[in-house]
């Protein structure tokens, strides 16, 4: 029986502050075989893919990447990072590779690397639509060629395949575009022939870092150890419990017992969780079922306009009592003053009343006197959004109503200026499955090397 | 009358992708979980009424005996990032569940 393989999660989300202490502890207590991190998320919404901007601060991304690269050098193990720059766009891959090269020069590191582009051209998708190779997920509509044409950018979520290929070519650092979150964690185990069900399930638990651990135990990162018939998870500090690990399997998933992957699914129906020490949990029984066709999830975004907002507050029961009437009157006034050909959308968000709920559950009687108001204006151009917002703000400020006492103005502005251009607004235009005939259609893998005399492109 | 708020340790909501939202209720004891199950307080019907959604928008309601937990998954009324979105992560939609009488 083999020794087993140890995967260390550098951080649940690269750029949010790798714990140096936790990493030092991990280096000491474990025989780490690979360092992995997921740097992306769709949680943050379509904006990041649309604008090629990362969610974490640039300096934080640099800090975390530097810590990871130095640790990799010290341990001489591979470092795999997926979905760089939040969206995993090609531009973010390039940016991250540049950053990596700069850090390598500053820290005098040498290594072989690879990078994975995962943006997909519209023509590839149109071709797929023609041969009926696009599937929609629950509640989503069929993908049309218009959706594809209107999309500014589309990425495919690749699986561990390009990471495994990189490892087979003796690469030390992999900078991945958009990938499934388990890819960098499952790559080495799968390459070494460990059971796929166990590898993927372990990856799913540890990819979020300490979230699979007991939340009150002070865990900062996570270690996964895979063996032939089971895997174990344990944080370098704090503890994992059977409750924390099995509860984490529910997080952000619609179904409790299935992990969907491009090449199949992992069934957790027969998974057994055992507390083997007060800190460590063993899992066995997770089964991978290969599907006949490989399907990749595609994420695409389209620009829908530009946003401008104004933030203010109202205080006083007479304001709160009439807030819906005031908001309606404001929208009417904006409609009256905007031109026919100016395409805009205005939304008065009333915090303290009905601004948070996504569902139409109705609200009880207003019990608070103070409300937060966000005037949200989206327009075809930034200028149109600005105009609609400014008209709304003035209309709100001076709206006359029956029970009005305060004739000075209906809004308390915390800031000067009173409106802010937020910028581009994107929506998801593609969120469909692509049945791939060959993986060359969805990713492009490239190699490079850093040596003492500077960077040589591969 | 006690509500879910009185017998649950975790009641959370979160997006599962941009088009779906999932809720998890972890009960404080196996007893409380079994009582909730027995009384059928969380059903397709009750959830549909509570969140004002048609039954077919509810993907599934899962009873997890090993965890003393119930999961509810459904369609998001608006996709995440829609210009009228109120909660891009879907993480503050749990309040209705807290009020369920048990």
Interface residues (C-beta under 8 A of the other chain):
Chain A: X42 X43 X44 X45 X46 X47 X137 X138 X139 X140 X243 X246 X247 X250 X251 X252 X253 X254 X255 X256 X304 X305 X307 X345 X347 X349 X355 X356 X357 X358 X359 X360 X361 X362 X378 X425 X426 X427 X428 X431
Chain B: X10 X14 X15 X16 X17 X18 X19 X20 X21 X22 X24 X26 X50 X51 X52 X53 X57 X59 X60 X62 X64 X66 X67 X69 X71 X73 X75 X76 X77 X78 X79 X80 X81 X82 X83 X84 X85 X86 X87 X88 X89 X90 X92 X93 X96
